[in-house]
Amino acid sequence: MRSLIKLVVLFFASVGASSAESRTRHKRAWIIDSFSIEEEHPGPFPYVLGKIHLDRNYRVAFRLHGSGVDEDPKDILHINEDTGIISVKGRVDYEQYPVLRLTFEARNVSNLKLDTKLGVEINVLDINDHPPKFQMDVYETSVEESDIQGTSVITVLAIDHDKPETSNSTFDYRIISVTPNVPNVEFFIEDNGRISFRGCLEYEKADKYSIVVEAKDHGEAVRLSSSCTVIVHVQDKNNHMPTISGRTGTGRVKEGESGISLLRLHVTDKDTKSTAAWRARYMIYGDTGEHFKIDTDPETNDGILTVIKPLDFEEGAERHLSISVENEEPYFSCQVKRKTSTGLWKVTNIKGNSENMAVPAPLSVNITITVDDINDPPEFKFSVTEAMVEENTDIGYPLANCIAVDPDGISIHDLVYVKGDDPGDWVNVDPKTGQITTAKILDRESVHVVNNTYIVTIYAVDNGEPPMTGTGTFTIHLTDQNDNLPLLEVNILDMCLSNEATVASINAYDLDGAPYGSPFKFELLGDVEGKWSLDPNYGTTVNLVKESLVYSGHHELQLKIYDMQGQSSVQNLSVTVCDCSITPNCLLRGATGSRLGGGAIGIMFVALLALLVLLLLALLLSCEKEKIAFPFYPASGDALLPSNIETPGTDCKIPDAFQESQVDKGHVEISKGLYGHNGVFQQTHISQHAGNQNSSYQDFYQNLEGQCCDLHGGNSTYKSMTVHSQSKSNHYKGSMLSSKYSASRHNTFSSRKEALTSLIYQRLGSIQAPGQELCDYDPKQYAYEGDSESDPELDAISIDGNKFDPNELRDLDPRFLKLATLCSPSPTLHSTNTSTC
């Protein structure tokens, strides 16, 4: 059926040649033929579509614009300007251009003025040139074997691009073929493309179907079609019940045994292996004591019956069980009763999860288990026997009786009791009666007691074949007594020397529990007034307070500690007081020093060797003929390296008045290095009048101690000079002022010098803190009397230990001039140019 093309006039336009014509409207006469353009016209091209006539007494030119001419699709239509004939030059696709919209113009040839302009719409005739097309060439889906008929399998969809609501775009679905073709199932398709089935699916007969579906249109001239393939997979379900085909195993078990497999049940199932429809599930009935379990072997589907709880022969020689088997997946069945030509067939469906369906009962089998008698071990009446007793109870005290019985009927008099685990060997067990008595004094504070409890294991042995042993537990709960005194956790302390009071913590403990233990009362014994105190003096931890008057060294204190019941113990407390000028306490200082690695120690060792080499070179290169070594006194605990590189002290001249006054008084000067408070070797003088040589050494000690105290107190008229290194780990032990001694002076005072030297060092040893070397401190200046600027005559002598140069010792003589004037010259050396400094 073909449609005609109509030229739709959108508006009229008239043109007059004169002014009179322009003022008067004239109705024009139009003669327009009807045209039609068919989609995909086969040609030949061009062919005449029609002609446009205009009633004019003048000549006009015709033109066309729009779709099909100068717009897409271009060059399809053409009009003859002179004759108005329209021709078609090519094919038009309806699905792309169902309508061609054009503009028609007619112009006066003489003046080219527009005479007429019309809007034209041309409809293109559709033909059946598109078949229905499926969205996919192959569809794939799956269904369950237990699905009932009428269940939707899949829906397919096709599309026809011809003109809608025409016969060209109208089509039907149909199933062309189904492979395989089984008698109890039939697939069908509905108008909307939905595919379903009639009858019963059966996995064992067909696990996959291949369905060919066609879609064909209703075209008048020609009918077009296309097809697709639908693959349907069938999933196996449980439509076969498992059946028991046999058993293996003895079905016998000894009493008391567990974990033993007694027998296997073998089953067969026609469903697919290793699926839920095939896997068997077993259930046990009649197991009142829950002694058994049955598992499924995943490979064979066998049921394995196992004893999980020991059986007692005395309770019965046989056990009667019933075991049923079914599949993990519910059972179903489907049977075709009658086929019909239309609609669904008559079928019978049974499903295990439907209460209204008659589902077959699971298959079951009866099993008898035989229990073999064996000699049972004795059993204690109480698995745990307990007794409460006070610690320190006398030996032989009866604690409890552990009685056992034999399940096999053996007399209790035929049982023998034996002690098992007894960590401290504290109890005895009567082998006949089972009575337990103490074998030692019980101690609640023993390492064998946990939470006031002591545990002993007791065995009872029968005389059966073979002999069997029963095990019992005896628990002793110990109550406390006040049989332990409070003690110090640590009795050695380190404290820092300070101008203010310092504090250290003291902890005490008592092995006894409440109310015999903590909190404690603490008391310091002895002469501690103004030196030591406690703050507080009650608790488990108190503070030991050291006053500023306590000197450095080792101190022994006595501390009395009372428990809550007033019992006490006296504890010795050893306290070491030291100077913590760098770190907070002595232990921390030591730890800091101990952190020196091997590399640092090696560097220090090399530096020391270099220093010794330099001193040796300076000694060898000295131009002095007379070599006087520095004296070495082992009693001092220090070693001074001999140095003999100074030039003779001829420039150390003493004013005559000063020398005479000193000689007249008969003083003898002895120069000796003393240890200051911070452990640095200090240079000072000790004078003793020659006329008092018969005085006692005790007076000499007092005089010496007085001068030392002056040095420490700052009242001496002498300036102390210290030569020290900046290094923390090494410093000079002192500086020695030396001068040459004549042979006569040496002979005169040699014996007295040695005696006095020995006495001096003995006194120094007596005034230092016991057990503490005073030299273990950093350098410190003593007897300081104001700014050095106030007394410019005294020269500061300071040598940098890090940049030590032995040659600097050669230039020190002039710097001792002021000190030399303060020294008392020896009478025997008055005629020489040297002085004792």
TORZALUM-101295 format. One line per field, with one value per residue (C-alpha): residue number from 1; y, x, z. Coordinates in pm, whole numbers, plus 50000, padded with zeros to 5 digits. Layout:
BEGIN
pos NUM|...
y Y|...
x X|...
z Z|...
END
This chain:
BEGIN
pos 1|2|3|4|5|6|7|8|9|10|11|12|13|14|15|16|17|18|19|20|21|22|23|24|25|26|27|28|29|30|31|32|33|34|35|36|37|38|39|40|41|42|43|44|45|46|47|48|49|50|51|52|53|54|55|56|57|58|59|60|61|62|63|64|65|66|67|68|69|70|71|72|73|74|75|76|77|78|79|80|81|82|83|84|85|86|87|88|89|90|91|92|93|94|95|96|97|98|99|100|101|102|103|104|105|106|107|108|109|110|111|112|113|114|115|116|117|118|119|120|121|122|123|124|125|126|127|128|129|130|131|132|133|134|135|136|137|138|139|140|141|142|143|144|145|146|147|148|149|150|151|152|153|154|155|156|157|158|159|160|161|162|163|164|165|166|167|168|169|170|171|172|173|174|175|176|177|178|179|180|181|182|183|184|185|186|187|188|189|190|191|192|193|194|195|196|197|198|199|200|201|202|203|204|205|206|207|208|209|210|211|212|213|214|215|216|217|218|219|220|221|222|223|224|225|226|227|228|229|230|231|232|233|234|235|236|237|238|239|240|241|242|243|244|245|246|247|248|249|250|251|252|253|254|255|256|257|258|259|260|261|262|263|264|265|266|267|268|269|270|271|272|273|274|275|276|277|278|279|280|281|282|283|284|285|286|287|288|289|290|291|292|293|294|295|296|297|298|299|300|301|302|303|304|305|306|307|308|309|310|311|312|313|314|315|316|317|318|319|320|321|322|323|324|325|326|327|328|329|330|331|332|333|334|335|336|337|338|339|340|341|342|343|344|345|346|347|348|349|350|351|352|353|354|355|356|357|358|359|360|361|362|363|364|365|366|367|368|369|370|371|372|373|374|375|376|377|378|379|380|381|382|383|384|385|386|387|388|389|390|391|392|393|394|395|396|397|398|399|400|401|402|403|404|405|406|407|408|409|410|411|412|413|414|415|416|417|418|419|420|421|422|423|424|425|426|427|428|429|430|431|432|433|434|435|436|437|438|439|440|441|442|443|444|445|446|447|448|449|450|451|452|453|454|455|456|457|458|459|460|461|462|463|464|465|466|467|468|469|470|471|472|473|474|475|476|477|478|479|480|481|482|483|484|485|486|487|488|489|490|491|492|493|494|495|496|497|498|499|500|501|502|503|504|505|506|507|508|509|510|511|512|513|514|515|516|517|518|519|520|521|522|523|524|525|526|527|528|529|530|531|532|533|534|535|536|537|538|539|540|541|542|543|544|545|546|547|548|549|550|551|552|553|554|555|556|557|558|559|560|561|562|563|564|565|566|567|568|569|570|571|572|573|574|575|576|577|578|579|580|581|582|583|584|585|586|587|588|589|590|591|592|593|594|595|596|597|598|599|600|601|602|603|604|605|606|607|608|609|610|611|612|613|614|615|616|617|618|619|620|621|622|623|624|625|626|627|628|629|630|631|632|633|634|635|636|637|638|639|640|641|642|643|644|645|646|647|648|649|650|651|652|653|654|655|656|657|658|659|660|661|662|663|664|665|666|667|668|669|670|671|672|673|674|675|676|677|678|679|680|681|682|683|684|685|686|687|688|689|690|691|692|693|694|695|696|697|698|699|700|701|702|703|704|705|706|707|708|709|710|711|712|713|714|715|716|717|718|719|720|721|722|723|724|725|726|727|728|729|730|731|732|733|734|735|736|737|738|739|740|741|742|743|744|745|746|747|748|749|750|751|752|753|754|755|756|757|758|759|760|761|762|763|764|765|766|767|768|769|770|771|772|773|774|775|776|777|778|779|780|781|782|783|784|785|786|787|788|789|790|791|792|793|794|795|796|797|798|799|800|801|802|803|804|805|806|807|808|809|810|811|812|813|814|815|816|817|818|819|820|821|822|823|824|825|826|827|828|829|830|831|832|833|834|835|836|837
y 50000|50325|50673|50979|51283|51598|51945|52144|52513|52709|53051|53238|53525|53741|54002|54285|54453|54792|54997|54920|54553|54599|54761|54481|54112|53845|53477|53266|52931|52639|52310|52065|51695|51428|51247|50948|50843|50482|50388|50216|50259|50042|50307|50367|50724|50994|50938|51202|51247|51513|51870|52196|52431|52804|53017|53321|53546|53599|53367|53238|53035|52744|52653|52397|52418|52188|51814|51612|51913|52118|51952|51588|51371|51597|51564|51336|51576|51819|52071|52212|52591|52645|52361|52290|51915|51740|51435|51181|51119|50852|50622|50739|50535|50563|50470|50775|51028|50948|51309|51546|51914|52157|52519|52594|52932|53092|53417|53654|53603|53961|54132|53830|53934|53664|53561|53263|53084|52762|52522|52159|51831|51504|51172|50876|50544|50259|49914|49592|49610|49515|49173|49137|49128|48953|49135|48834|48555|48307|48314|48096|48021|47748|47591|47351|47000|47048|47353|47295|47330|47681|47827|48096|47977|48294|48583|48670|49001|49101|49450|49547|49890|49923|50174|50108|49970|49843|49492|49545|49587|49333|48986|48658|48424|48051|47763|47591|47303|47162|46933|46673|46588|46404|46284|46424|46789|47042|47403|47679|48056|48328|48643|48851|48615|48437|48070|47812|47433|47173|46840|46735|46806|46511|46569|46204|46212|46560|46801|47060|47175|47376|47572|47759|48053|48244|48592|48658|48979|49022|49209|49208|49187|48979|48840|48876|48678|48599|48343|48292|47997|47949|47705|47581|47400|47174|47161|46826|46805|46534|46312|45986|45869|45714|45340|45142|44878|44719|44761|44677|44659|44446|44665|44582|44817|44779|44971|45283|45331|45636|45765|45415|45368|45070|45024|45182|45205|45200|45385|45434|45739|45805|46181|46366|46288|46550|46762|46836|46600|46315|46380|46166|46286|46029|46051|45830|45732|45551|45695|45808|45873|46050|45804|45789|46009|45930|46125|46119|46024|46301|46065|45750|45889|45615|45669|45620|45532|45637|45612|45958|45887|45575|45301|45118|44744|44752|44971|44723|44477|44596|44923|44920|45206|45308|45499|45679|45836|46112|46372|46719|46858|46799|46524|46598|46403|46486|46252|46330|46196|46329|46549|46811|46993|47333|47471|47283|46906|46707|46623|46520|46710|46614|46838|46771|47125|47110|47001|46890|46650|46286|46275|45927|45867|45848|45499|45360|45051|44897|44854|44659|44758|44506|44634|44415|44411|44517|44584|44932|45153|45243|45567|45802|45900|46261|46360|46642|46609|46931|47012|47341|47355|47619|47640|47509|47222|46937|46637|46345|46563|46380|46579|46367|46021|45964|45660|45490|45216|44970|44962|44594|44500|44452|44501|44831|44633|44503|44855|45005|45382|45540|45899|46060|46419|46580|46880|46937|46580|46719|46432|46059|45829|45510|45242|45050|45317|45613|45839|46142|46288|46559|46444|46788|47126|47302|47648|47880|48092|47799|47815|47504|47692|47885|48113|47950|47609|47297|47012|46640|46359|46027|45693|45392|45061|44746|44383|44311|44183|44400|44618|44952|45280|45555|45912|46158|46507|46622|46999|47156|47512|47674|47953|48205|48258|48545|48346|48586|48919|49223|49260|49519|49452|49627|49711|49900|50259|50536|50900|51226|51471|51801|52122|52038|51729|51442|51153|50782|50529|50222|49927|49648|49325|49047|48697|48682|48803|49035|49104|48988|49183|49538|49827|49854|50099|50205|50330|50439|50320|50472|50827|50968|51298|51578|51336|51082|51066|50893|51065|50909|50624|50416|50210|49968|50236|50524|50788|50796|51162|51254|51591|51819|51749|51392|51362|51157|50797|50475|50479|50187|50243|50017|50017|49853|49744|49648|49454|49506|49274|49451|49191|49352|49291|49503|49547|49680|49952|50036|50388|50528|50908|51053|51373|51372|51690|51565|51303|51283|50988|50769|50473|50688|50844|50504|50389|50694|50625|50263|50359|50437|50211|50029|50307|50576|50365|50308|50683|50753|50484|50627|50979|50856|50685|51004|51205|50964|50977|51359|51364|51113|51321|51634|51452|51322|51657|51855|52035|52024|51815|51763|51533|51541|51316|51407|51200|50917|50814|50491|50549|50832|50595|50811|50803|51129|51106|51225|51549|51715|51965|52285|52514|52571|52808|53067|53340|53249|53502|53565|53912|53919|54058|53788|53514|53639|53663|53311|53174|53343|53176|52844|52716|52408|52407|52084|52105|51834|51796|51750|51616|51870|51795|51731|51489|51727|51734|52079|52250|52386|52420|52262|52444|52317|52531|52378|52451|52238|51925|51743|51807|51506|51392|51444|51819|51804|51633|51898|52171|51996|51946|52311|52421|52185|52325|52675|52571|52435|52722|52990|53156|53075|53358|53137|53103|52745|52675|52383|52247|52037|51915|52003|51633|51465|51130|51242|51524|51598|51477|51793|52026|52013|52311|52198|52352|52211|52092|52100|51788|51921|51999|51660|51486|51699|51655|51324|51109|51361|51421|51052|51025|51337|51230|50899|51071|51323|51054|50859|51170|51232|50876|50925|51244|51116|50931|50555|50345|50651|50790|51167|51181|51054|51406|51680|51970|52239|52566|52618|52911|53164|53521|53753|53841|53777|54138|54242|54074|54095|53989|53628|53465|53214|52888|52697|52434|52307|51927|51891|52098|52003|52095|51985|52292|52512|52376|52548|52897|52855|52973|53348|53273|53122|53441|53558|53213|53184|53494|53325|53012|52979|52920|52648|52774|52544|52680|53047|53092|52939|53080|52832|52833|52566|52632
x 50000|50151|50101|50075|50294|50098|50230|50120|50088|50218|50143|50055|50249|50125|50318|50155|50318|50152|50041|49682|49753|49933|49619|49390|49422|49377|49316|49571|49489|49732|49755|49972|50002|50025|50360|50506|50867|50928|51204|51498|51354|51566|51588|51707|51788|51690|51320|51040|50848|50601|50553|50444|50213|50169|49902|50105|50110|50477|50769|50883|51185|51134|51369|51377|51567|51588|51609|51697|51839|52099|52048|52090|52022|52168|52117|51816|51562|51598|51356|51383|51383|51195|50946|50893|50952|51075|51296|51449|51822|51887|51756|51607|51612|51288|51449|51678|51458|51087|51001|51171|51102|51160|51095|50952|51015|50896|51057|50971|51236|51220|51296|51391|51134|50987|50651|50561|50720|50575|50675|50653|50669|50725|50669|50883|50703|50836|50918|51001|51377|51464|51410|51346|51682|51752|51959|52197|52277|52320|52141|52254|52078|52027|51731|51700|51585|51321|51159|50792|50641|50545|50855|51011|51338|51445|51299|51438|51380|51391|51351|51234|51341|51073|50789|50615|50264|50285|50299|50665|50753|50509|50659|50602|50829|50840|51063|51211|51391|51490|51791|51771|51407|51291|50932|50861|50950|50842|50959|50728|50760|50502|50435|50658|50956|50923|51035|50893|50852|50582|50629|50921|51290|51520|51892|51981|51818|51925|52152|52150|51904|51975|51668|51650|51406|51286|51130|50947|50767|50437|50564|50323|50573|50825|50849|51183|51312|51612|51692|51891|52001|51908|52122|51956|52165|51983|52118|52088|51866|51787|51532|51700|51708|52032|52017|52232|52420|52625|52847|53200|53350|53319|53083|53271|53443|53620|53480|53675|53793|53709|53799|53752|53574|53341|53196|53119|52782|52797|52532|52457|52296|52216|52247|52558|52859|52992|52677|52436|52190|52445|52615|52467|52374|52343|52146|52173|51874|51881|52216|52097|52444|52570|52857|52862|52888|52870|53053|53027|53333|53349|53501|53293|52979|53017|52893|53170|53043|53286|53287|53345|53262|53387|53131|53091|53038|52864|52592|52521|52703|52522|52403|52119|52118|51912|52086|51902|52045|51926|52081|52187|51940|51565|51415|51180|51002|50805|50590|50392|50038|49885|49990|49750|49749|49713|49828|50032|50038|49902|50197|50259|50526|50668|50912|51073|51018|50644|50433|50145|50349|50404|50783|50935|51084|51464|51609|51719|51902|51938|52288|52399|52724|52891|53088|53376|53451|53798|53948|53833|54059|53953|53764|53794|53470|53573|53792|53932|53970|54040|54171|54241|54527|54743|55105|55377|55147|55328|55456|55213|54903|54611|54484|54220|54123|54115|53889|53849|53614|53655|53377|53451|53352|53700|53698|53830|54058|54240|54328|54671|54718|55036|55151|55212|55325|55425|55650|55786|55750|55524|55275|55260|54986|54879|54884|54591|54352|54446|54486|54709|54927|55195|55554|55718|55641|55410|55523|55276|55559|55720|55775|55558|55252|55050|54769|54789|54729|54946|54844|54926|54839|54715|54692|54473|54587|54370|54480|54304|54449|54617|54634|54462|54529|54289|54402|54281|54381|54436|54445|54580|54468|54722|54637|54903|55106|55335|55654|55847|56011|56012|56323|56473|56445|56781|57028|57281|57214|57400|57331|57470|57678|57494|57471|57106|56927|56896|56648|56658|56374|56381|56146|56064|55869|55730|55648|55354|55016|54768|54748|55103|55285|55278|55241|55561|55704|56069|56320|56683|56922|57247|57385|57193|57073|57122|57263|57000|56621|56315|56025|55774|55851|55536|55434|55608|55828|55987|56245|56591|56691|57063|57144|57409|57651|57709|58048|58123|58222|58077|57826|57673|57326|57095|56724|56462|56143|55818|55529|55162|55191|55495|55752|56067|56404|56719|56857|57198|57185|57503|57498|57767|57774|57954|57976|57718|57837|57752|57480|57202|57348|57655|57509|57405|57749|57912|57672|57752|58119|58065|57910|58249|58287|58594|58674|58678|58899|59138|59162|59235|59501|59673|59660|59820|60100|60159|60182|60438|60645|60646|60758|61033|61157|61157|61362|61616|61652|61706|62041|62073|62359|62208|61905|61702|61395|61073|61018|60766|60562|60369|60171|59979|59801|59904|60196|60351|60548|60908|60977|61319|61290|61279|61584|61757|61563|61836|61588|61375|61546|61415|61446|61720|61501|61248|61516|61683|61364|61277|61623|61626|61305|61462|61185|61224|61004|60877|60694|60434|60126|59803|59473|59200|58832|58762|59050|59293|59652|59699|60036|60071|60335|60363|60597|60749|60982|61324|61307|60992|61140|61093|60722|60494|60375|60020|60086|60227|59910|59696|59905|59881|59503|59464|59646|59436|59124|59248|59288|58936|58790|58954|59149|59498|59715|59840|59688|59616|59695|59552|59675|59399|59274|58935|58863|58603|58769|59130|59271|59598|59629|59819|60098|60435|60650|61010|61353|61697|61822|62189|62367|62425|62052|61957|62186|62066|61694|61669|61580|61338|61178|61095|60951|60739|60624|60500|60320|60160|60017|59892|59710|59568|59439|59274|59084|58934|58605|58639|58632|58619|58911|58910|59089|58780|58638|58659|58909|58781|58938|58993|59101|58987|59028|58861|58931|59272|59273|59299|59641|59808|60141|60029|60054|59789|59940|59706|59796|59534|59540|59393|59672|59958|60307|60604|60800|60560|60716|61043|60887|60723|61015|60934|60574|60680|60852|60567|60519|60889|60880|60609|60821|61057|61416|61627|61907|62155|62070|62081|62409|62273|62045|61765|61478|61243|60908
z 50000|49895|50040|49823|49873|49934|49883|50183|50114|50413|50279|49956|49796|49507|49322|49106|48807|48869|49161|49081|49099|49429|49571|49453|49574|49310|49384|49207|49050|49144|48961|49163|49090|49368|49407|49602|49682|49775|50021|49859|49502|49273|48993|48727|48826|48771|48725|48705|49025|48893|48763|48925|48719|48785|48604|48502|48198|48248|48266|48607|48731|48975|49262|49551|49886|50193|50265|49961|49774|49959|50297|50402|50225|49954|49577|49603|49439|49147|48981|48633|48663|48339|48333|48708|48659|48980|48939|49189|49161|49435|49713|50042|50368|50559|50891|50857|50675|50705|50598|50350|50427|50136|50030|49679|49514|49187|49067|48780|48518|48396|48727|48949|49204|49424|49294|49514|49813|49956|50238|50129|50334|50145|50333|50226|50179|50405|50269|50462|50449|50814|50970|51348|51528|51861|52119|52148|51910|52201|52534|52825|53152|53413|53590|53883|53826|54097|53929|53858|53509|53402|53566|53348|53199|53016|52812|52468|52286|51917|51754|51399|51273|51009|51050|51383|51394|51041|50909|50830|51199|51342|51409|51601|51810|51771|51881|51581|51758|52101|52149|52298|52258|52573|52617|52965|52901|52635|52599|52468|52407|52460|52255|52478|52426|52764|52745|52987|52997|53053|53233|53455|53418|53483|53518|53463|53113|52999|53184|52900|52631|52314|52190|51853|51856|51543|51509|51172|51062|50866|50561|50259|49979|50168|50526|50698|51003|51224|51496|51818|52030|52396|52603|52923|53189|53434|53793|53964|54269|54519|54348|54459|54820|54956|55029|55277|55084|55364|55669|55785|56136|56451|56647|56970|57211|57545|57835|57916|57556|57347|57001|56854|56516|56553|56202|55864|55691|55308|55102|54731|54566|54199|54228|54115|54335|54573|54548|54830|54657|54693|55027|55305|55652|55934|56259|56570|56783|57120|57240|57583|57725|57411|57382|57001|56696|56324|56056|55676|55474|55207|54949|54989|55157|55423|55776|56037|56386|56666|57048|57191|57556|57739|57801|58133|58119|58457|58304|58025|57801|57484|57332|57078|56830|56527|56247|55965|55652|55422|55194|55287|55031|55072|54858|54565|54290|53969|53760|53440|53465|53140|52847|52704|52371|52533|52864|53123|53162|53452|53682|54047|54245|54588|54781|55116|55240|55175|55470|55251|55039|55121|55154|55200|55547|55570|55545|55885|56016|56365|56514|56826|57000|57234|57536|57660|58033|58160|58503|58605|58818|59171|59214|59507|59674|59632|59338|59552|59930|60120|60468|60646|60896|61062|60952|61186|61293|61470|61277|61272|61281|61102|60808|60628|60498|60121|60060|59719|59589|59300|59036|58967|59326|59468|59847|59973|60202|59895|59777|59838|59878|59749|59770|59433|59379|59710|59621|59971|60103|60375|60427|60486|60351|60526|60250|60408|60531|60313|60618|60552|60829|60841|60787|60827|60973|60727|60615|60449|60311|60128|59754|59725|59853|59600|59723|60068|59906|59901|59666|59702|59459|59603|59414|59492|59332|59308|59273|58943|58616|58522|58837|58786|58957|59057|59116|59377|59479|59838|59894|60215|60289|60525|60764|60860|61177|61264|61213|60990|61074|60847|60633|60401|60030|59971|60247|60032|59925|59742|59825|59695|59893|59910|60110|60163|60291|60043|60041|59944|59952|60177|60114|60359|60328|60545|60423|60662|60547|60720|61007|61072|60805|60669|60721|60925|61174|61117|61377|61335|61610|61732|61719|61422|61573|61320|61064|60964|60998|60850|60679|60723|60960|60889|60585|60351|60191|60384|60304|60460|60498|60503|60653|60505|60796|60681|60511|60200|60240|60377|60666|60853|61000|61200|61130|61349|61173|61352|61199|61286|61588|61728|61634|61506|61348|61338|60986|60887|60622|60432|60283|60054|60018|59719|59518|59238|59072|58724|58763|59029|59216|59243|59059|58765|58749|58740|58473|58267|58288|58197|57868|57720|57421|57306|57061|57332|57557|57267|57198|57565|57571|57259|57405|57725|57531|57330|57650|57796|57476|57484|57847|57770|57475|57688|57952|57699|57522|57842|57843|58219|58352|58693|58680|58998|58990|59165|59477|59448|59748|59703|60020|59857|59619|59322|59082|58969|58651|58699|58513|58496|58218|58422|58424|58758|58976|59000|58920|59226|59453|59802|59954|60216|60487|60435|60436|60748|60939|60847|60928|61263|61355|61266|61044|60836|60523|60371|60041|59987|59775|59970|59846|59842|59899|59534|59494|59310|59424|59588|59670|60021|60291|60634|60873|61194|61406|61458|61825|61862|61718|62045|62049|62002|61666|61789|61812|61464|61340|61501|61344|61007|61041|61135|60824|60611|60766|60689|60331|60322|60515|60310|60599|60472|60350|60074|59732|59620|59264|59067|58738|58584|58252|58105|58031|58258|58244|58314|58524|58684|59036|59128|59037|59209|59266|59263|59299|59321|59653|59746|59858|60210|60265|60134|60381|60670|60628|60443|60744|60894|60559|60512|60864|60826|60484|60618|60905|60670|60448|60746|60866|60520|60516|60854|60764|60439|60434|60506|60192|59966|59770|59788|59457|59277|59236|58981|59040|59278|59393|59765|59986|59730|59855|59616|59254|59107|58995|59360|59384|59041|59188|59201|58860|58755|58646|58416|58160|57915|57937|57590|57430|57660|57538|57753|57639|57836|58156|58060|58096|58438|58654|58654|58742|59075|59195|59416|59557|59622|59842|60048|60096|60381|60258|60407|60632|60474|60134|60224|60043|59725|59462|59525|59767|59892|59721
END
